[in-house]
Amino acid sequence: MEGRTYKVVAPSSYDGENAVPLVVMVHQMWASATAPEDMDAYLGITAEAELRGAIVAMPLGTYDEGLG
């Protein structure tokens, strides 16, 4: 099994010393290497997480052509 890629965005207030919330943003399935960023651009998840002091993890799923 291949490893998964992901992007993590930490708020500017994150200091690595104090616990902060973690939001895992799981996107719907479509064949796009930019699916997480596209969903974030539409929903504004990282902008809201910045305001609330949360870290956002955006994993990139795999695409199974048999399901499409």
All heavy atoms as a GROMACS GRO file, in nm:
protein
  503
    1MET      N    1   0.084  -0.119   0.000
    1MET     CA    2   0.000   0.000   0.000
    1MET      C    3   0.088   0.125   0.000
    1MET      O    4   0.187   0.133   0.071
    1MET     CB    5  -0.089  -0.001   0.125
    1MET     CG    6  -0.179   0.116   0.133
    1MET     SD    7  -0.297   0.090   0.269
    1MET     CE    8  -0.374   0.245   0.269
    2GLU      N    9   0.051   0.220  -0.082
    2GLU     CA   10   0.127   0.344  -0.091
    2GLU      C   11   0.100   0.432   0.030
    2GLU      O   12  -0.005   0.427   0.090
    2GLU     CB   13   0.086   0.422  -0.216
    2GLU     CG   14   0.118   0.354  -0.345
    2GLU     CD   15   0.073   0.435  -0.464
    2GLU    OE1   16   0.041   0.554  -0.449
    2GLU    OE2   17   0.068   0.379  -0.574
    3GLY      N   18   0.199   0.516   0.060
    3GLY     CA   19   0.178   0.616   0.165
    3GLY      C   20   0.086   0.726   0.115
    3GLY      O   21   0.073   0.748  -0.005
    4ARG      N   22   0.021   0.792   0.204
    4ARG     CA   23  -0.069   0.901   0.168
    4ARG      C   24   0.004   1.033   0.183
    4ARG      O   25   0.088   1.049   0.271
    4ARG     CB   26  -0.192   0.903   0.259
    4ARG     CG   27  -0.275   0.779   0.256
    4ARG     CD   28  -0.366   0.778   0.133
    4ARG     NE   29  -0.441   0.656   0.125
    4ARG     CZ   30  -0.571   0.647   0.141
    4ARG    NH1   31  -0.642   0.753   0.169
    4ARG    NH2   32  -0.631   0.532   0.130
    5THR      N   33  -0.030   1.126   0.099
    5THR     CA   34   0.024   1.261   0.114
    5THR      C   35  -0.078   1.346   0.188
    5THR      O   36  -0.198   1.314   0.188
    5THR     CB   37   0.056   1.324  -0.023
    5THR    OG1   38  -0.062   1.331  -0.100
    5THR    CG2   39   0.161   1.244  -0.097
    6TYR      N   40  -0.032   1.450   0.249
    6TYR     CA   41  -0.121   1.538   0.323
    6TYR      C   42  -0.056   1.674   0.338
    6TYR      O   43   0.065   1.689   0.322
    6TYR     CB   44  -0.155   1.481   0.461
    6TYR     CG   45  -0.034   1.455   0.546
    6TYR    CD1   46   0.013   1.553   0.633
    6TYR    CD2   47   0.036   1.336   0.539
    6TYR    CE1   48   0.126   1.532   0.711
    6TYR    CE2   49   0.148   1.313   0.616
    6TYR     CZ   50   0.192   1.411   0.701
    6TYR     OH   51   0.305   1.389   0.778
    7LYS      N   52  -0.137   1.770   0.369
    7LYS     CA   53  -0.091   1.906   0.396
    7LYS      C   54  -0.140   1.942   0.535
    7LYS      O   55  -0.253   1.911   0.572
    7LYS     CB   56  -0.150   2.001   0.292
    7LYS     CG   57  -0.110   2.145   0.310
    7LYS     CD   58  -0.170   2.230   0.200
    7LYS     CE   59  -0.134   2.376   0.219
    7LYS     NZ   60  -0.191   2.460   0.114
    8VAL      N   61  -0.055   2.006   0.612
    8VAL     CA   62  -0.092   2.052   0.747
    8VAL      C   63  -0.074   2.203   0.751
    8VAL      O   64   0.031   2.254   0.710
    8VAL     CB   65  -0.006   1.985   0.856
    8VAL    CG1   66  -0.038   2.041   0.992
    8VAL    CG2   67  -0.027   1.835   0.855
    9VAL      N   68  -0.176   2.272   0.800
    9VAL     CA   69  -0.171   2.418   0.813
    9VAL      C   70  -0.192   2.453   0.960
    9VAL      O   71  -0.295   2.419   1.018
    9VAL     CB   72  -0.278   2.487   0.726
    9VAL    CG1   73  -0.272   2.637   0.743
    9VAL    CG2   74  -0.263   2.447   0.580
   10ALA      N   75  -0.092   2.516   1.019
   10ALA     CA   76  -0.101   2.558   1.160
   10ALA      C   77  -0.133   2.707   1.166
   10ALA      O   78  -0.089   2.784   1.081
   10ALA     CB   79   0.030   2.530   1.231
   11PRO      N   80  -0.209   2.747   1.267
   11PRO     CA   81  -0.240   2.890   1.280
   11PRO      C   82  -0.115   2.969   1.318
   11PRO      O   83  -0.021   2.915   1.376
   11PRO     CB   84  -0.344   2.893   1.392
   11PRO     CG   85  -0.315   2.772   1.474
   11PRO     CD   86  -0.267   2.668   1.376
   12SER      N   87  -0.114   3.094   1.285
   12SER     CA   88   0.002   3.179   1.316
   12SER      C   89   0.028   3.188   1.466
   12SER      O   90   0.140   3.213   1.509
   12SER     CB   91  -0.016   3.318   1.257
   12SER     OG   92  -0.134   3.378   1.307
   13SER      N   93  -0.073   3.162   1.547
   13SER     CA   94  -0.058   3.167   1.693
   13SER      C   95   0.001   3.039   1.751
   13SER      O   96   0.035   3.036   1.870
   13SER     CB   97  -0.195   3.192   1.758
   13SER     OG   98  -0.284   3.087   1.727
   14TYR      N   99   0.017   2.936   1.671
   14TYR     CA  100   0.067   2.807   1.721
   14TYR      C  101   0.213   2.818   1.763
   14TYR      O  102   0.298   2.860   1.685
   14TYR     CB  103   0.051   2.700   1.615
   14TYR     CG  104   0.094   2.562   1.661
   14TYR    CD1  105   0.028   2.499   1.766
   14TYR    CD2  106   0.200   2.498   1.601
   14TYR    CE1  107   0.067   2.374   1.808
   14TYR    CE2  108   0.239   2.372   1.642
   14TYR     CZ  109   0.173   2.311   1.746
   14TYR     OH  110   0.212   2.186   1.789
   15ASP      N  111   0.240   2.777   1.888
   15ASP     CA  112   0.376   2.787   1.940
   15ASP      C  113   0.441   2.651   1.966
   15ASP      O  114   0.556   2.643   2.006
   15ASP     CB  115   0.379   2.871   2.068
   15ASP     CG  116   0.297   2.810   2.180
   15ASP    OD1  117   0.248   2.697   2.168
   15ASP    OD2  118   0.280   2.880   2.283
   16GLY      N  119   0.366   2.542   1.945
   16GLY     CA  120   0.421   2.409   1.968
   16GLY      C  121   0.426   2.369   2.113
   16GLY      O  122   0.464   2.257   2.146
   17GLU      N  123   0.392   2.458   2.202
   17GLU     CA  124   0.397   2.431   2.346
   17GLU      C  125   0.260   2.396   2.405
   17GLU      O  126   0.251   2.320   2.499
   17GLU     CB  127   0.454   2.552   2.420
   17GLU     CG  128   0.596   2.588   2.382
   17GLU     CD  129   0.696   2.482   2.427
   17GLU    OE1  130   0.679   2.426   2.538
   17GLU    OE2  131   0.790   2.455   2.350
   18ASN      N  132   0.156   2.456   2.351
   18ASN     CA  133   0.022   2.437   2.404
   18ASN      C  134  -0.064   2.357   2.308
   18ASN      O  135  -0.053   2.371   2.186
   18ASN     CB  136  -0.044   2.574   2.430
   18ASN     CG  137   0.033   2.654   2.532
   18ASN    OD1  138   0.052   2.610   2.645
   18ASN    ND2  139   0.080   2.771   2.493
   19ALA      N  140  -0.151   2.274   2.366
   19ALA     CA  141  -0.242   2.194   2.284
   19ALA      C  142  -0.342   2.285   2.213
   19ALA      O  143  -0.388   2.384   2.268
   19ALA     CB  144  -0.317   2.095   2.373
   20VAL      N  145  -0.371   2.250   2.088
   20VAL     CA  146  -0.471   2.322   2.009
   20VAL      C  147  -0.560   2.219   1.940
   20VAL      O  148  -0.521   2.104   1.922
   20VAL     CB  149  -0.406   2.416   1.904
   20VAL    CG1  150  -0.322   2.524   1.972
   20VAL    CG2  151  -0.323   2.340   1.805
   21PRO      N  152  -0.679   2.260   1.898
   21PRO     CA  153  -0.767   2.166   1.827
   21PRO      C  154  -0.706   2.125   1.693
   21PRO      O  155  -0.630   2.200   1.632
   21PRO     CB  156  -0.895   2.247   1.804
   21PRO     CG  157  -0.887   2.363   1.898
   21PRO     CD  158  -0.742   2.390   1.920
   22LEU      N  159  -0.743   2.006   1.649
   22LEU     CA  160  -0.703   1.955   1.518
   22LEU      C  161  -0.828   1.927   1.437
   22LEU      O  162  -0.918   1.856   1.483
   22LEU     CB  163  -0.622   1.826   1.531
   22LEU     CG  164  -0.592   1.751   1.402
   22LEU    CD1  165  -0.502   1.833   1.310
   22LEU    CD2  166  -0.532   1.616   1.432
   23VAL      N  167  -0.834   1.982   1.317
   23VAL     CA  168  -0.944   1.957   1.225
   23VAL      C  169  -0.887   1.872   1.111
   23VAL      O  170  -0.788   1.911   1.048
   23VAL     CB  171  -1.002   2.088   1.167
   23VAL    CG1  172  -1.107   2.060   1.062
   23VAL    CG2  173  -1.055   2.175   1.279
   24VAL      N  174  -0.946   1.756   1.087
   24VAL     CA  175  -0.905   1.673   0.974
   24VAL      C  176  -1.011   1.692   0.865
   24VAL      O  177  -1.127   1.655   0.883
   24VAL     CB  178  -0.892   1.524   1.013
   24VAL    CG1  179  -0.852   1.441   0.892
   24VAL    CG2  180  -0.790   1.509   1.125
   25MET      N  181  -0.970   1.752   0.756
   25MET     CA  182  -1.062   1.782   0.648
   25MET      C  183  -1.056   1.669   0.545
   25MET      O  184  -0.956   1.652   0.476
   25MET     CB  185  -1.027   1.915   0.582
   25MET     CG  186  -1.130   1.961   0.485
   25MET     SD  187  -1.089   2.121   0.413
   25MET     CE  188  -0.961   2.075   0.299
   26VAL      N  189  -1.163   1.591   0.538
   26VAL     CA  190  -1.170   1.480   0.444
   26VAL      C  191  -1.257   1.523   0.326
   26VAL      O  192  -1.373   1.557   0.344
   26VAL     CB  193  -1.231   1.354   0.513
   26VAL    CG1  194  -1.238   1.239   0.417
   26VAL    CG2  195  -1.148   1.318   0.636
   27HIS      N  196  -1.198   1.522   0.208
   27HIS     CA  197  -1.270   1.568   0.089
   27HIS      C  198  -1.345   1.454   0.023
   27HIS      O  199  -1.314   1.337   0.044
   27HIS     CB  200  -1.172   1.632  -0.010
   27HIS     CG  201  -1.068   1.538  -0.062
   27HIS    ND1  202  -1.090   1.455  -0.169
   27HIS    CD2  203  -0.942   1.511  -0.019
   27HIS    CE1  204  -0.982   1.383  -0.192
   27HIS    NE2  205  -0.891   1.415  -0.102
   28GLN      N  206  -1.444   1.491  -0.056
   28GLN     CA  207  -1.515   1.391  -0.133
   28GLN      C  208  -1.424   1.335  -0.241
   28GLN      O  209  -1.320   1.392  -0.271
   28GLN     CB  210  -1.643   1.450  -0.194
   28GLN     CG  211  -1.619   1.556  -0.298
   28GLN     CD  212  -1.603   1.695  -0.240
   28GLN    OE1  213  -1.560   1.714  -0.128
   28GLN    NE2  214  -1.637   1.795  -0.318
   29MET      N  215  -1.461   1.224  -0.298
   29MET     CA  216  -1.374   1.158  -0.396
   29MET      C  217  -1.386   1.222  -0.533
   29MET      O  218  -1.495   1.232  -0.589
   29MET     CB  219  -1.412   1.011  -0.406
   29MET     CG  220  -1.317   0.933  -0.494
   29MET     SD  221  -1.369   0.764  -0.514
   29MET     CE  222  -1.489   0.781  -0.643
   30TRP      N  223  -1.275   1.269  -0.584
   30TRP     CA  224  -1.262   1.302  -0.725
   30TRP      C  225  -1.116   1.296  -0.759
   30TRP      O  226  -1.029   1.306  -0.672
   30TRP     CB  227  -1.327   1.435  -0.762
   30TRP     CG  228  -1.263   1.560  -0.713
   30TRP    CD1  229  -1.146   1.615  -0.754
   30TRP    CD2  230  -1.313   1.649  -0.612
   30TRP    NE1  231  -1.120   1.731  -0.686
   30TRP    CE2  232  -1.221   1.754  -0.598
   30TRP    CE3  233  -1.427   1.650  -0.533
   30TRP    CZ2  234  -1.240   1.858  -0.509
   30TRP    CZ3  235  -1.445   1.753  -0.445
   30TRP    CH2  236  -1.352   1.855  -0.434
   31ALA      N  237  -1.087   1.274  -0.885
   31ALA     CA  238  -0.950   1.253  -0.930
   31ALA      C  239  -0.879   1.386  -0.950
   31ALA      O  240  -0.874   1.439  -1.060
   31ALA     CB  241  -0.948   1.172  -1.058
   32SER      N  242  -0.828   1.442  -0.845
   32SER     CA  243  -0.758   1.569  -0.854
   32SER      C  244  -0.652   1.575  -0.746
   32SER      O  245  -0.680   1.550  -0.629
   32SER     CB  246  -0.857   1.685  -0.834
   32SER     OG  247  -0.787   1.806  -0.817
   33ALA      N  248  -0.532   1.610  -0.784
   33ALA     CA  249  -0.424   1.624  -0.687
   33ALA      C  250  -0.444   1.746  -0.597
   33ALA      O  251  -0.381   1.758  -0.493
   33ALA     CB  252  -0.290   1.635  -0.759
   34THR      N  253  -0.534   1.835  -0.636
   34THR     CA  254  -0.559   1.956  -0.557
   34THR      C  255  -0.694   1.952  -0.486
   34THR      O  256  -0.745   2.055  -0.443
   34THR     CB  257  -0.552   2.082  -0.646
   34THR    OG1  258  -0.652   2.073  -0.747
   34THR    CG2  259  -0.414   2.098  -0.709
   35ALA      N  260  -0.753   1.833  -0.473
   35ALA     CA  261  -0.887   1.820  -0.412
   35ALA      C  262  -0.895   1.886  -0.274
   35ALA      O  263  -0.989   1.962  -0.248
   35ALA     CB  264  -0.929   1.674  -0.405
   36PRO      N  265  -0.799   1.863  -0.183
   36PRO     CA  266  -0.810   1.928  -0.051
   36PRO      C  267  -0.804   2.080  -0.061
   36PRO      O  268  -0.882   2.150   0.004
   36PRO     CB  269  -0.690   1.874   0.027
   36PRO     CG  270  -0.654   1.746  -0.041
   36PRO     CD  271  -0.688   1.767  -0.185
   37GLU      N  272  -0.714   2.133  -0.141
   37GLU     CA  273  -0.702   2.278  -0.155
   37GLU      C  274  -0.827   2.337  -0.221
   37GLU      O  275  -0.872   2.445  -0.184
   37GLU     CB  276  -0.577   2.315  -0.235
   37GLU     CG  277  -0.448   2.290  -0.160
   37GLU     CD  278  -0.395   2.148  -0.176
   37GLU    OE1  279  -0.460   2.064  -0.240
   37GLU    OE2  280  -0.286   2.122  -0.123
   38ASP      N  281  -0.882   2.266  -0.319
   38ASP     CA  282  -1.003   2.314  -0.385
   38ASP      C  283  -1.119   2.320  -0.287
   38ASP      O  284  -1.196   2.417  -0.284
   38ASP     CB  285  -1.040   2.223  -0.503
   38ASP     CG  286  -0.936   2.225  -0.613
   38ASP    OD1  287  -0.852   2.317  -0.616
   38ASP    OD2  288  -0.938   2.132  -0.696
   39MET      N  289  -1.132   2.216  -0.205
   39MET     CA  290  -1.240   2.214  -0.105
   39MET      C  291  -1.220   2.324  -0.002
   39MET      O  292  -1.315   2.391   0.039
   39MET     CB  293  -1.246   2.078  -0.038
   39MET     CG  294  -1.363   2.059   0.053
   39MET     SD  295  -1.370   1.887   0.106
   39MET     CE  296  -1.476   1.903   0.247
   40ASP      N  297  -1.095   2.344   0.039
   40ASP     CA  298  -1.066   2.450   0.136
   40ASP      C  299  -1.096   2.587   0.078
   40ASP      O  300  -1.153   2.673   0.146
   40ASP     CB  301  -0.920   2.442   0.181
   40ASP     CG  302  -0.886   2.548   0.284
   40ASP    OD1  303  -0.970   2.575   0.372
   40ASP    OD2  304  -0.776   2.604   0.277
   41ALA      N  305  -1.063   2.608  -0.049
   41ALA     CA  306  -1.092   2.737  -0.112
   41ALA      C  307  -1.243   2.763  -0.115
   41ALA      O  308  -1.287   2.875  -0.096
   41ALA     CB  309  -1.035   2.739  -0.254
   42TYR      N  310  -1.320   2.658  -0.135
   42TYR     CA  311  -1.466   2.672  -0.141
   42TYR      C  312  -1.526   2.694  -0.002
   42TYR      O  313  -1.614   2.777   0.016
   42TYR     CB  314  -1.525   2.547  -0.206
   42TYR     CG  315  -1.675   2.549  -0.216
   42TYR    CD1  316  -1.738   2.631  -0.310
   42TYR    CD2  317  -1.754   2.471  -0.134
   42TYR    CE1  318  -1.876   2.635  -0.320
   42TYR    CE2  319  -1.892   2.473  -0.144
   42TYR     CZ  320  -1.953   2.555  -0.237
   42TYR     OH  321  -2.090   2.558  -0.247
   43LEU      N  322  -1.479   2.619   0.099
   43LEU     CA  323  -1.538   2.624   0.233
   43LEU      C  324  -1.470   2.721   0.329
   43LEU      O  325  -1.529   2.759   0.430
   43LEU     CB  326  -1.537   2.484   0.296
   43LEU     CG  327  -1.619   2.378   0.224
   43LEU    CD1  328  -1.597   2.243   0.288
   43LEU    CD2  329  -1.766   2.416   0.226
   44GLY      N  330  -1.346   2.758   0.302
   44GLY     CA  331  -1.275   2.850   0.390
   44GLY      C  332  -1.235   2.789   0.524
   44GLY      O  333  -1.232   2.859   0.626
   45ILE      N  334  -1.202   2.661   0.524
   45ILE     CA  335  -1.169   2.590   0.648
   45ILE      C  336  -1.044   2.647   0.714
   45ILE      O  337  -1.044   2.675   0.834
   45ILE     CB  338  -1.150   2.439   0.622
   45ILE    CG1  339  -1.277   2.377   0.564
   45ILE    CG2  340  -1.103   2.366   0.748
   45ILE    CD1  341  -1.394   2.373   0.657
   46THR      N  342  -0.936   2.665   0.638
   46THR     CA  343  -0.812   2.713   0.702
   46THR      C  344  -0.826   2.857   0.752
   46THR      O  345  -0.766   2.893   0.853
   46THR     CB  346  -0.689   2.699   0.610
   46THR    OG1  347  -0.713   2.767   0.488
   46THR    CG2  348  -0.657   2.554   0.582
   47ALA      N  349  -0.904   2.938   0.682
   47ALA     CA  350  -0.925   3.075   0.729
   47ALA      C  351  -0.999   3.074   0.864
   47ALA      O  352  -0.963   3.148   0.956
   47ALA     CB  353  -1.003   3.155   0.626
   48GLU      N  354  -1.100   2.990   0.876
   48GLU     CA  355  -1.174   2.980   1.002
   48GLU      C  356  -1.087   2.919   1.111
   48GLU      O  357  -1.091   2.962   1.227
   48GLU     CB  358  -1.301   2.896   0.982
   48GLU     CG  359  -1.392   2.895   1.101
   48GLU     CD  360  -1.454   3.029   1.135
   48GLU    OE1  361  -1.469   3.115   1.047
   48GLU    OE2  362  -1.488   3.049   1.254
   49ALA      N  363  -1.005   2.820   1.074
   49ALA     CA  364  -0.915   2.758   1.172
   49ALA      C  365  -0.813   2.859   1.224
   49ALA      O  366  -0.777   2.856   1.342
   49ALA     CB  367  -0.844   2.638   1.109
   50GLU      N  368  -0.767   2.947   1.138
   50GLU     CA  369  -0.675   3.053   1.181
   50GLU      C  370  -0.741   3.140   1.288
   50GLU      O  371  -0.681   3.170   1.390
   50GLU     CB  372  -0.632   3.139   1.061
   50GLU     CG  373  -0.550   3.261   1.094
   50GLU     CD  374  -0.411   3.231   1.148
   50GLU    OE1  375  -0.353   3.126   1.114
   50GLU    OE2  376  -0.360   3.314   1.227
   51LEU      N  377  -0.865   3.177   1.265
   51LEU     CA  378  -0.937   3.261   1.362
   51LEU      C  379  -0.957   3.189   1.496
   51LEU      O  380  -0.955   3.251   1.601
   51LEU     CB  381  -1.074   3.301   1.306
   51LEU     CG  382  -1.074   3.394   1.186
   51LEU    CD1  383  -1.216   3.410   1.132
   51LEU    CD2  384  -1.015   3.529   1.223
   52ARG      N  385  -0.976   3.058   1.489
   52ARG     CA  386  -1.005   2.980   1.609
   52ARG      C  387  -0.882   2.914   1.671
   52ARG      O  388  -0.892   2.846   1.772
   52ARG     CB  389  -1.110   2.874   1.578
   52ARG     CG  390  -1.243   2.936   1.539
   52ARG     CD  391  -1.341   2.831   1.495
   52ARG     NE  392  -1.467   2.889   1.454
   52ARG     CZ  393  -1.577   2.887   1.528
   52ARG    NH1  394  -1.576   2.832   1.647
   52ARG    NH2  395  -1.687   2.941   1.483
   53GLY      N  396  -0.766   2.931   1.607
   53GLY     CA  397  -0.642   2.875   1.661
   53GLY      C  398  -0.632   2.725   1.646
   53GLY      O  399  -0.576   2.657   1.733
   54ALA      N  400  -0.681   2.669   1.536
   54ALA     CA  401  -0.679   2.524   1.515
   54ALA      C  402  -0.583   2.487   1.403
   54ALA      O  403  -0.558   2.565   1.311
   54ALA     CB  404  -0.819   2.474   1.481
   55ILE      N  405  -0.531   2.366   1.411
   55ILE     CA  406  -0.449   2.309   1.305
   55ILE      C  407  -0.542   2.234   1.211
   55ILE      O  408  -0.636   2.169   1.254
   55ILE     CB  409  -0.343   2.213   1.363
   55ILE    CG1  410  -0.242   2.291   1.448
   55ILE    CG2  411  -0.273   2.134   1.253
   55ILE    CD1  412  -0.144   2.204   1.523
   56VAL      N  413  -0.514   2.241   1.081
   56VAL     CA  414  -0.593   2.168   0.982
   56VAL      C  415  -0.503   2.069   0.910
   56VAL      O  416  -0.396   2.105   0.861
   56VAL     CB  417  -0.655   2.264   0.877
   56VAL    CG1  418  -0.735   2.186   0.774
   56VAL    CG2  419  -0.742   2.367   0.945
   57ALA      N  420  -0.545   1.943   0.907
   57ALA     CA  421  -0.477   1.839   0.830
   57ALA      C  422  -0.566   1.804   0.711
   57ALA      O  423  -0.685   1.778   0.728
   57ALA     CB  424  -0.452   1.716   0.915
   58MET      N  425  -0.508   1.808   0.592
   58MET     CA  426  -0.583   1.779   0.470
   58MET      C  427  -0.518   1.662   0.397
   58MET      O  428  -0.426   1.680   0.318
   58MET     CB  429  -0.584   1.903   0.380
   58MET     CG  430  -0.657   2.022   0.440
   58MET     SD  431  -0.659   2.165   0.330
   58MET     CE  432  -0.496   2.233   0.363
   59PRO      N  433  -0.563   1.538   0.424
   59PRO     CA  434  -0.506   1.424   0.354
   59PRO      C  435  -0.558   1.417   0.211
   59PRO      O  436  -0.672   1.456   0.183
   59PRO     CB  437  -0.553   1.304   0.435
   59PRO     CG  438  -0.675   1.352   0.506
   59PRO     CD  439  -0.659   1.499   0.526
   60LEU      N  440  -0.475   1.369   0.122
   60LEU     CA  441  -0.515   1.347  -0.016
   60LEU      C  442  -0.548   1.200  -0.030
   60LEU      O  443  -0.463   1.113  -0.007
   60LEU     CB  444  -0.403   1.387  -0.112
   60LEU     CG  445  -0.434   1.370  -0.260
   60LEU    CD1  446  -0.556   1.453  -0.300
   60LEU    CD2  447  -0.314   1.408  -0.344
   61GLY      N  448  -0.671   1.171  -0.063
   61GLY     CA  449  -0.714   1.033  -0.078
   61GLY      C  450  -0.659   0.969  -0.204
   61GLY      O  451  -0.585   1.030  -0.280
   62THR      N  452  -0.698   0.846  -0.224
   62THR     CA  453  -0.661   0.777  -0.347
   62THR      C  454  -0.784   0.767  -0.435
   62THR      O  455  -0.897   0.778  -0.387
   62THR     CB  456  -0.606   0.637  -0.316
   62THR    OG1  457  -0.707   0.562  -0.248
   62THR    CG2  458  -0.480   0.643  -0.232
   63TYR      N  459  -0.762   0.744  -0.562
   63TYR     CA  460  -0.873   0.736  -0.656
   63TYR      C  461  -0.880   0.595  -0.712
   63TYR      O  462  -0.781   0.541  -0.760
   63TYR     CB  463  -0.855   0.837  -0.768
   63TYR     CG  464  -0.967   0.834  -0.868
   63TYR    CD1  465  -1.093   0.882  -0.834
   63TYR    CD2  466  -0.948   0.784  -0.996
   63TYR    CE1  467  -1.198   0.880  -0.924
   63TYR    CE2  468  -1.052   0.783  -1.088
   63TYR     CZ  469  -1.176   0.831  -1.050
   63TYR     OH  470  -1.280   0.828  -1.140
   64ASP      N  471  -0.995   0.535  -0.703
   64ASP     CA  472  -1.018   0.401  -0.756
   64ASP      C  473  -1.110   0.415  -0.879
   64ASP      O  474  -1.227   0.446  -0.863
   64ASP     CB  475  -1.083   0.313  -0.649
   64ASP     CG  476  -1.101   0.170  -0.694
   64ASP    OD1  477  -1.097   0.143  -0.816
   64ASP    OD2  478  -1.121   0.084  -0.606
   65GLU      N  479  -1.055   0.392  -0.997
   65GLU     CA  480  -1.133   0.411  -1.119
   65GLU      C  481  -1.253   0.317  -1.124
   65GLU      O  482  -1.352   0.346  -1.191
   65GLU     CB  483  -1.044   0.392  -1.240
   65GLU     CG  484  -0.944   0.506  -1.255
   65GLU     CD  485  -0.870   0.501  -1.388
   65GLU    OE1  486  -0.925   0.447  -1.486
   65GLU    OE2  487  -0.759   0.552  -1.392
   66GLY      N  488  -1.248   0.205  -1.052
   66GLY     CA  489  -1.360   0.113  -1.049
   66GLY      C  490  -1.481   0.170  -0.978
   66GLY      O  491  -1.593   0.123  -0.998
   67LEU      N  492  -1.460   0.271  -0.896
   67LEU     CA  493  -1.572   0.334  -0.824
   67LEU      C  494  -1.628   0.452  -0.899
   67LEU      O  495  -1.735   0.502  -0.864
   67LEU     CB  496  -1.526   0.379  -0.686
   67LEU     CG  497  -1.479   0.268  -0.591
   67LEU    CD1  498  -1.424   0.328  -0.464
   67LEU    CD2  499  -1.592   0.172  -0.560
   68GLY      N  500  -1.555   0.505  -0.995
   68GLY     CA  501  -1.597   0.627  -1.064
   68GLY      C  502  -1.686   0.598  -1.175
   68GLY      O  503  -1.783   0.604  -1.221
   0.00000   0.00000   0.00000
